[in-house]
């Protein structure tokens, strides 16, 4: 059963969404307003978030920004606003999709299912001969095994699966070490340095792919 967080300042809309989604096997957690929604995000793991934009305490754009600071959970913005600038703003802040009220129940379900399929974790990622294999817990280059620690393996896998996306050190700590870890940014830098050295020794042109974004963090560039 997929767990969905519903964030809206209208209780009627929360009830309506729950009524729509429950028959399709979704376990709905209702958050009445942005502050409650952010509290739930910090306490539990969700498979997807349906987020209203126009809320009185904190708008949905700010909520989206705060969620993205520590989570990759899929976000669909649900709102009455349909101006192109609003859609673009939401997507730039990290939302994955956008649907306007009033919406068709079947369209909403279809969008959620399509997004969840896309977000399923890849078990294999291959780039220029470098193969990240989650099932075998192995990184190899042209059949040459590269020995990594578990955190190094998770870190390079995360970046390879999301080429072009910039991750801050704080975000990487949340995703790889855990939100409540006391790990510091220097630890991330140390792991990055080790990954680069090990893959370089194996002959992979790591510097063409694994880039430092100065003052921000790191990203993987797809050639």
PASEBA-1860 file (N, C-alpha, C; in nm, 3 decimals):
! residues 223
1> XXXXXXXX> 0.084/-0.120/0.000/0.000/0.000/0.000/0.087/0.125/0.000 ~ 0.061/0.217/-0.092/0.139/0.340/-0.102/0.087/0.443/0.000 ~ 0.181/0.509/0.063/0.145/0.607/0.166/0.154/0.748/0.108 ~ 0.042/0.821/0.111/0.038/0.954/0.050/0.008/1.058/0.158 ~ 0.080/1.169/0.153/0.056/1.281/0.243/-0.023/1.387/0.169 ~ -0.139/1.423/0.223/-0.224/1.526/0.164/-0.209/1.653/0.246 ~ -0.166/1.762/0.182/-0.147/1.890/0.253/-0.239/1.994/0.190 ~ -0.336/2.041/0.268/-0.433/2.139/0.221/-0.491/2.210/0.342
9> XXXXXXXX> -0.530/2.336/0.326/-0.587/2.409/0.439/-0.740/2.394/0.446 ~ -0.799/2.321/0.352/-0.943/2.298/0.352/-0.971/2.152/0.389 ~ -1.039/2.134/0.502/-1.068/1.998/0.548/-1.155/1.923/0.447 ~ -1.245/1.995/0.381/-1.331/1.931/0.281/-1.250/1.871/0.167 ~ -1.147/1.942/0.122/-1.062/1.891/0.015/-0.984/1.769/0.061 ~ -0.937/1.770/0.185/-0.865/1.654/0.239/-0.955/1.531/0.241 ~ -1.080/1.552/0.281/-1.175/1.441/0.286/-1.206/1.391/0.146 ~ -1.218/1.483/0.051/-1.250/1.445/-0.086/-1.136/1.365/-0.148
17> XXXXXXXX> -1.013/1.410/-0.127/-0.898/1.339/-0.180/-0.887/1.199/-0.118 ~ -0.913/1.190/0.010/-0.909/1.060/0.078/-1.016/0.968/0.020 ~ -1.132/1.023/-0.006/-1.240/0.946/-0.066/-1.202/0.896/-0.205 ~ -1.133/0.979/-0.281/-1.087/0.940/-0.415/-0.981/0.829/-0.408 ~ -0.882/0.848/-0.320/-0.762/0.765/-0.323/-0.773/0.632/-0.250 ~ -0.846/0.628/-0.142/-0.854/0.507/-0.059/-0.895/0.382/-0.137 ~ -0.995/0.390/-0.227/-1.033/0.269/-0.302/-0.922/0.216/-0.393 ~ -0.823/0.300/-0.423/-0.713/0.258/-0.509/-0.593/0.206/-0.428
25> XXXXXXXX> -0.614/0.186/-0.300/-0.509/0.127/-0.217/-0.411/0.226/-0.158 ~ -0.446/0.356/-0.155/-0.357/0.456/-0.096/-0.390/0.476/0.052 ~ -0.286/0.476/0.135/-0.300/0.506/0.278/-0.279/0.656/0.293 ~ -0.386/0.729/0.321/-0.383/0.875/0.321/-0.359/0.933/0.460 ~ -0.261/1.022/0.469/-0.235/1.098/0.591/-0.274/1.242/0.561 ~ -0.369/1.297/0.639/-0.422/1.431/0.611/-0.353/1.535/0.699 ~ -0.300/1.637/0.636/-0.236/1.748/0.707/-0.316/1.874/0.679 ~ -0.376/1.930/0.784/-0.455/2.051/0.767/-0.364/2.173/0.776
33> XXXXXXXX> -0.308/2.211/0.664/-0.219/2.326/0.660/-0.073/2.288/0.646 ~ 0.007/2.389/0.610/0.148/2.366/0.579/0.230/2.322/0.699 ~ 0.209/2.385/0.814/0.290/2.352/0.932/0.272/2.207/0.973 ~ 0.148/2.160/0.971/0.122/2.021/1.007/0.184/1.928/0.904 ~ 0.176/1.966/0.777/0.236/1.884/0.672/0.385/1.869/0.689 ~ 0.454/1.979/0.720/0.598/1.974/0.740/0.635/1.891/0.862 ~ 0.552/1.896/0.965/0.576/1.813/1.083/0.571/1.665/1.047 ~ 0.471/1.627/0.968/0.457/1.487/0.927/0.575/1.443/0.841
41> XXXXXXXX> 0.620/1.532/0.751/0.734/1.500/0.665/0.858/1.469/0.749 ~ 0.875/1.541/0.858/0.990/1.520/0.945/0.979/1.396/1.031 ~ 0.858/1.342/1.044/0.837/1.228/1.133/0.820/1.095/1.063 ~ 0.767/1.096/0.940/0.732/0.972/0.871/0.785/0.971/0.727 ~ 0.783/0.851/0.667/0.822/0.838/0.527/0.697/0.822/0.441 ~ 0.691/0.897/0.332/0.576/0.890/0.242/0.624/0.855/0.102 ~ 0.534/0.792/0.025/0.566/0.757/-0.113/0.539/0.871/-0.209 ~ 0.445/0.959/-0.173/0.409/1.071/-0.260/0.337/1.177/-0.178
49> XXXXXXXX> 0.345/1.303/-0.221/0.280/1.415/-0.153/0.190/1.489/-0.251 ~ 0.065/1.515/-0.210/-0.023/1.603/-0.286/-0.030/1.734/-0.208 ~ 0.013/1.842/-0.271/0.036/1.968/-0.201/-0.042/2.083/-0.261 ~ -0.126/2.147/-0.180/-0.199/2.266/-0.224/-0.105/2.387/-0.222 ~ -0.128/2.483/-0.311/-0.042/2.602/-0.314/-0.096/2.713/-0.225 ~ -0.225/2.747/-0.241/-0.279/2.864/-0.173/-0.323/2.829/-0.031 ~ -0.229/2.843/0.063/-0.257/2.819/0.205/-0.218/2.944/0.284 ~ -0.293/2.976/0.389/-0.273/3.104/0.458/-0.147/3.114/0.543
57> XXXXXXXX> -0.103/3.004/0.604/0.012/3.015/0.694/0.144/3.017/0.617 ~ 0.166/2.913/0.536/0.285/2.905/0.450/0.236/2.854/0.316 ~ 0.272/2.921/0.206/0.220/2.875/0.077/0.290/2.747/0.032 ~ 0.228/2.680/-0.066/0.278/2.552/-0.113/0.416/2.559/-0.174 ~ 0.451/2.673/-0.233/0.585/2.686/-0.290/0.692/2.677/-0.182 ~ 0.668/2.745/-0.070/0.764/2.739/0.040/0.769/2.599/0.100 ~ 0.653/2.534/0.110/0.650/2.397/0.162/0.731/2.305/0.070 ~ 0.711/2.319/-0.060/0.785/2.239/-0.157/0.936/2.260/-0.141
65> XXXXXXXX> 0.975/2.386/-0.126/1.117/2.418/-0.109/1.173/2.350/0.018 ~ 1.097/2.356/0.127/1.145/2.297/0.252/1.150/2.145/0.245 ~ 1.053/2.084/0.178/1.056/1.939/0.162/1.179/1.899/0.082 ~ 1.208/1.972/-0.024/1.321/1.939/-0.110/1.455/1.958/-0.042 ~ 1.457/2.032/0.068/1.583/2.049/0.142/1.631/1.918/0.203 ~ 1.540/1.823/0.224/1.582/1.699/0.288/1.513/1.574/0.236 ~ 1.435/1.584/0.129/1.364/1.465/0.080/1.345/1.470/-0.071 ~ 1.349/1.351/-0.134/1.323/1.337/-0.277/1.183/1.282/-0.303
73> XXXXXXXX> 1.097/1.283/-0.202/0.963/1.228/-0.219/0.892/1.297/-0.337 ~ 0.824/1.221/-0.423/0.751/1.282/-0.535/0.644/1.380/-0.486 ~ 0.634/1.496/-0.551/0.536/1.598/-0.512/0.450/1.635/-0.632 ~ 0.318/1.628/-0.613/0.224/1.680/-0.712/0.154/1.800/-0.650 ~ 0.162/1.914/-0.714/0.095/2.033/-0.664/-0.050/2.033/-0.713 ~ -0.143/2.046/-0.618/-0.285/2.046/-0.648/-0.340/2.183/-0.613 ~ -0.387/2.258/-0.714/-0.425/2.396/-0.689/-0.528/2.446/-0.789 ~ -0.595/2.552/-0.753/-0.689/2.616/-0.844/-0.616/2.707/-0.941
81> XXXXXXXX> -0.493/2.739/-0.915/-0.418/2.829/-1.001/-0.364/2.753/-1.121 ~ -0.381/2.807/-1.239/-0.337/2.738/-1.359/-0.254/2.826/-1.452 ~ -0.212/2.944/-1.402/-0.128/3.028/-1.485/0.005/2.958/-1.512 ~ 0.058/2.979/-1.632/0.182/2.913/-1.672/0.296/2.947/-1.577 ~ 0.302/3.073/-1.530/0.411/3.112/-1.441/0.406/3.035/-1.310 ~ 0.284/3.004/-1.261/0.272/2.926/-1.138/0.321/2.784/-1.158 ~ 0.286/2.726/-1.275/0.329/2.590/-1.305/0.482/2.584/-1.311 ~ 0.541/2.679/-1.383/0.687/2.681/-1.398/0.754/2.701/-1.262
89> XXXXXXXX> 0.700/2.789/-1.181/0.758/2.816/-1.049/0.758/2.689/-0.963 ~ 0.645/2.618/-0.963/0.637/2.496/-0.884/0.737/2.391/-0.930 ~ 0.750/2.373/-1.061/0.842/2.274/-1.114/0.987/2.312/-1.084 ~ 1.018/2.441/-1.092/1.155/2.485/-1.063/1.191/2.463/-0.917 ~ 1.092/2.469/-0.828/1.117/2.449/-0.686/1.128/2.303/-0.648 ~ 1.101/2.215/-0.746/1.120/2.072/-0.719/0.996/1.987/-0.726 ~ 0.879/2.047/-0.758/0.759/1.966/-0.776/0.777/1.877/-0.898 ~ 0.714/1.760/-0.895/0.728/1.665/-1.006/0.613/1.673/-1.105
97> XXXXXXXX> 0.498/1.722/-1.060/0.383/1.734/-1.149/0.287/1.836/-1.090 ~ 0.180/1.865/-1.164/0.092/1.977/-1.132/-0.047/1.945/-1.185 ~ -0.149/1.957/-1.101/-0.286/1.936/-1.147/-0.375/2.044/-1.088 ~ -0.469/2.096/-1.166/-0.551/2.207/-1.121/-0.690/2.162/-1.080 ~ -0.745/2.234/-0.982/-0.883/2.211/-0.937/-0.979/2.287/-1.028 ~ -1.098/2.236/-1.055/-1.142/2.099/-1.021/-1.075/1.998/-1.112 ~ -1.036/1.884/-1.059/-0.965/1.785/-1.139/-1.049/1.658/-1.153 ~ -1.016/1.583/-1.255/-1.082/1.455/-1.279/-1.014/1.348/-1.194
105> XXXXXXXX> -1.095/1.269/-1.124/-1.042/1.166/-1.035/-0.950/1.069/-1.109 ~ -0.990/1.025/-1.226/-0.910/0.928/-1.301/-0.778/0.989/-1.348 ~ -0.782/1.119/-1.384/-0.658/1.185/-1.425/-0.561/1.194/-1.309 ~ -0.611/1.228/-1.191/-0.525/1.238/-1.073/-0.460/1.103/-1.043 ~ -0.539/0.997/-1.043/-0.485/0.864/-1.015/-0.381/0.826/-1.120 ~ -0.410/0.855/-1.246/-0.316/0.821/-1.354/-0.184/0.896/-1.338 ~ -0.193/1.024/-1.301/-0.071/1.103/-1.282/0.011/1.049/-1.165 ~ -0.057/1.013/-1.057/0.013/0.959/-0.940/0.082/0.828/-0.973
113> XXXXXXXX> 0.011/0.740/-1.043/0.068/0.610/-1.076/0.186/0.623/-1.172 ~ 0.173/0.714/-1.269/0.283/0.735/-1.363/0.407/0.789/-1.292 ~ 0.385/0.881/-1.200/0.497/0.940/-1.126/0.563/0.836/-1.036 ~ 0.484/0.755/-0.969/0.539/0.652/-0.881/0.618/0.548/-0.961 ~ 0.573/0.517/-1.082/0.649/0.424/-1.165/0.784/0.482/-1.202 ~ 0.784/0.611/-1.236/0.911/0.676/-1.273/1.007/0.685/-1.157 ~ 0.953/0.693/-1.035/1.036/0.714/-0.918/1.086/0.584/-0.855 ~ 1.045/0.470/-0.911/1.094/0.344/-0.856/1.246/0.339/-0.867
121> XXXXXXXX> 1.314/0.300/-0.759/1.460/0.303/-0.761/1.519/0.208/-0.864 ~ 1.609/0.261/-0.942/1.675/0.178/-1.043/1.770/0.081/-0.976 ~ 1.771/-0.042/-1.025/1.863/-0.141/-0.967/1.996/-0.143/-1.040 ~ 1.999/-0.089/-1.163/2.122/-0.081/-1.241/2.131/0.057/-1.308 ~ 2.249/0.116/-1.302/2.275/0.239/-1.376/2.410/0.222/-1.444 ~ 2.416/0.248/-1.574/2.541/0.232/-1.647/2.571/0.358/-1.727 ~ 2.694/0.406/-1.715/2.738/0.523/-1.790/2.882/0.505/-1.834 ~ 2.902/0.503/-1.965/3.037/0.497/-2.022/3.118/0.381/-1.964
129> XXXXXXXX> 3.052/0.267/-1.943/3.122/0.149/-1.892/3.122/0.136/-1.742 ~ 3.082/0.241/-1.670/3.074/0.235/-1.524/2.936/0.182/-1.486 ~ 2.931/0.071/-1.415/2.805/0.005/-1.382/2.783/0.006/-1.231 ~ 2.670/0.067/-1.190/2.628/0.064/-1.050/2.517/-0.040/-1.038 ~ 2.540/-0.143/-0.959/2.447/-0.256/-0.949/2.399/-0.269/-0.805 ~ 2.276/-0.225/-0.780/2.222/-0.228/-0.643/2.200/-0.370/-0.594 ~ 2.156/-0.459/-0.683/2.126/-0.596/-0.640/2.252/-0.668/-0.594 ~ 2.362/-0.646/-0.663/2.488/-0.710/-0.623/2.570/-0.623/-0.527
137> XXXXXXXX> 2.524/-0.501/-0.508/2.596/-0.404/-0.425/2.738/-0.389/-0.476 ~ 2.749/-0.365/-0.608/2.880/-0.355/-0.672/2.888/-0.236/-0.766 ~ 3.005/-0.174/-0.770/3.038/-0.075/-0.872/3.154/-0.132/-0.952 ~ 3.140/-0.131/-1.084/3.248/-0.187/-1.168/3.267/-0.100/-1.292 ~ 3.386/-0.107/-1.346/3.417/-0.037/-1.470/3.479/-0.136/-1.566 ~ 3.405/-0.162/-1.675/3.449/-0.259/-1.776/3.488/-0.391/-1.711 ~ 3.396/-0.439/-1.626/3.408/-0.567/-1.554/3.517/-0.566/-1.447 ~ 3.573/-0.450/-1.418/3.671/-0.440/-1.310/3.601/-0.389/-1.184
145> XXXXXXXX> 3.599/-0.469/-1.080/3.529/-0.435/-0.956/3.600/-0.320/-0.884 ~ 3.523/-0.222/-0.838/3.576/-0.108/-0.763/3.523/-0.118/-0.619 ~ 3.611/-0.137/-0.526/3.571/-0.158/-0.387/3.535/-0.026/-0.321 ~ 3.410/-0.015/-0.275/3.361/0.105/-0.208/3.303/0.069/-0.072 ~ 3.301/0.165/0.018/3.229/0.146/0.144/3.079/0.159/0.115 ~ 2.993/0.112/0.206/2.848/0.125/0.183/2.802/0.268/0.157 ~ 2.856/0.364/0.230/2.816/0.504/0.211/2.867/0.558/0.077 ~ 2.987/0.520/0.038/3.040/0.562/-0.092/2.954/0.505/-0.204
153> XXXXXXXX> 2.914/0.378/-0.189/2.830/0.314/-0.289/2.695/0.385/-0.301 ~ 2.632/0.417/-0.187/2.503/0.486/-0.189/2.515/0.626/-0.247 ~ 2.624/0.693/-0.215/2.645/0.831/-0.261/2.660/0.838/-0.413 ~ 2.745/0.755/-0.470/2.763/0.761/-0.615/2.639/0.709/-0.686 ~ 2.570/0.613/-0.627/2.448/0.563/-0.687/2.340/0.670/-0.695 ~ 2.326/0.746/-0.588/2.228/0.855/-0.584/2.255/0.956/-0.695 ~ 2.379/0.994/-0.711/2.414/1.094/-0.812/2.398/1.038/-0.954 ~ 2.438/0.914/-0.975/2.426/0.855/-1.108/2.280/0.840/-1.151
161> XXXXXXXX> 2.193/0.815/-1.055/2.051/0.797/-1.086/1.981/0.929/-1.115 ~ 2.043/1.041/-1.076/1.980/1.172/-1.097/2.078/1.269/-1.163 ~ 2.122/1.238/-1.286/2.221/1.324/-1.353/2.166/1.465/-1.375 ~ 2.253/1.562/-1.353/2.217/1.702/-1.372/2.164/1.769/-1.247 ~ 2.123/1.692/-1.148/2.068/1.751/-1.028/2.180/1.785/-0.929 ~ 2.176/1.904/-0.875/2.277/1.949/-0.780/2.230/1.915/-0.638 ~ 2.316/1.850/-0.563/2.286/1.815/-0.424/2.381/1.891/-0.332 ~ 2.324/1.960/-0.236/2.407/2.026/-0.135/2.463/1.919/-0.042
169> XXXXXXXX> 2.565/1.953/0.032/2.623/1.859/0.128/2.518/1.819/0.233 ~ 2.439/1.918/0.276/2.336/1.890/0.377/2.232/1.793/0.324 ~ 2.194/1.809/0.197/2.096/1.720/0.137/2.153/1.579/0.125 ~ 2.278/1.567/0.086/2.341/1.436/0.075/2.350/1.368/0.211 ~ 2.378/1.444/0.314/2.382/1.386/0.448/2.245/1.330/0.485 ~ 2.139/1.406/0.458/2.003/1.360/0.489/1.969/1.232/0.414 ~ 2.006/1.225/0.285/1.966/1.113/0.201/2.054/0.989/0.220 ~ 2.181/1.008/0.247/2.274/0.895/0.256/2.299/0.852/0.400
177> XXXXXXXX> 2.318/0.949/0.490/2.346/0.917/0.630/2.221/0.919/0.718 ~ 2.118/0.993/0.675/1.996/1.002/0.754/1.976/1.142/0.810 ~ 1.848/1.182/0.822/1.814/1.318/0.864/1.871/1.356/1.000 ~ 1.882/1.258/1.089/1.922/1.289/1.226/2.068/1.256/1.253 ~ 2.141/1.234/1.145/2.284/1.207/1.159/2.358/1.334/1.200 ~ 2.465/1.317/1.275/2.548/1.431/1.315/2.668/1.446/1.222 ~ 2.662/1.380/1.107/2.768/1.389/1.007/2.783/1.532/0.958 ~ 2.908/1.573/0.931/2.935/1.708/0.883/2.972/1.707/0.734
185> XXXXXXXX> 2.969/1.825/0.675/2.999/1.839/0.534/3.136/1.787/0.496 ~ 3.232/1.796/0.589/3.367/1.748/0.559/3.369/1.598/0.535 ~ 3.277/1.526/0.601/3.267/1.381/0.580/3.222/1.352/0.438 ~ 3.126/1.431/0.388/3.080/1.415/0.249/3.198/1.438/0.155 ~ 3.273/1.545/0.178/3.387/1.576/0.091/3.489/1.462/0.092 ~ 3.510/1.401/0.209/3.605/1.291/0.220/3.558/1.170/0.139 ~ 3.428/1.141/0.146/3.374/1.028/0.069/3.382/1.056/-0.082 ~ 3.356/1.180/-0.120/3.367/1.216/-0.261/3.510/1.199/-0.309
193> XXXXXXXX> 3.604/1.242/-0.229/3.745/1.229/-0.266/3.783/1.081/-0.284 ~ 3.735/0.997/-0.194/3.765/0.853/-0.203/3.704/0.792/-0.329 ~ 3.580/0.829/-0.359/3.513/0.777/-0.479/3.591/0.816/-0.603 ~ 3.633/0.941/-0.609/3.707/0.987/-0.726/3.839/0.912/-0.741 ~ 3.909/0.893/-0.632/4.038/0.825/-0.639/4.022/0.680/-0.683 ~ 3.922/0.613/-0.627/3.904/0.470/-0.657/3.859/0.448/-0.801 ~ 3.768/0.531/-0.849/3.721/0.514/-0.987/3.828/0.557/-1.086 ~ 3.905/0.658/-1.050/4.014/0.704/-1.137/4.120/0.595/-1.151
201> XXXXXXXX> 4.151/0.527/-1.040/4.249/0.418/-1.044/4.204/0.304/-1.134 ~ 4.070/0.287/-1.143/4.016/0.180/-1.229/4.014/0.220/-1.376 ~ 4.047/0.348/-1.405/4.053/0.395/-1.542/3.930/0.471/-1.589 ~ 3.831/0.487/-1.502/3.711/0.559/-1.542/3.736/0.710/-1.537 ~ 3.694/0.786/-1.640/3.717/0.932/-1.642/3.619/1.004/-1.549 ~ 3.635/0.985/-1.421/3.539/1.034/-1.322/3.523/1.185/-1.325 ~ 3.631/1.258/-1.358/3.624/1.404/-1.355/3.534/1.461/-1.465 ~ 3.505/1.379/-1.566/3.414/1.423/-1.671/3.268/1.416/-1.625
209> XXXXXXXX> 3.243/1.339/-1.520/3.107/1.313/-1.477/3.074/1.370/-1.338 ~ 3.164/1.349/-1.244/3.139/1.386/-1.104/3.194/1.527/-1.082 ~ 3.105/1.627/-1.078/3.147/1.766/-1.071/3.117/1.828/-0.935 ~ 3.206/1.915/-0.894/3.182/1.998/-0.776/3.115/2.127/-0.819 ~ 3.007/2.164/-0.752/2.940/2.292/-0.775/2.983/2.382/-0.660 ~ 3.079/2.468/-0.686/3.144/2.544/-0.581/3.044/2.626/-0.499 ~ 3.055/2.614/-0.368/2.968/2.687/-0.277/2.833/2.621/-0.256 ~ 2.808/2.510/-0.327/2.678/2.443/-0.316/2.695/2.297/-0.278
217> XXXXXXX> 2.754/2.217/-0.368/2.766/2.075/-0.342/2.819/2.000/-0.462 ~ 2.747/1.894/-0.504/2.797/1.808/-0.611/2.684/1.770/-0.706 ~ 2.725/1.729/-0.829/2.628/1.678/-0.924/2.699/1.580/-1.019 ~ 2.618/1.495/-1.082/2.666/1.402/-1.182/2.621/1.454/-1.319 ~ 2.712/1.464/-1.412/2.681/1.519/-1.544/2.671/1.405/-1.645 ~ 2.559/1.398/-1.714/2.539/1.296/-1.817/2.600/1.344/-1.948 ~ 2.693/1.268/-2.001/2.764/1.307/-2.124/2.678/1.281/-2.247
END
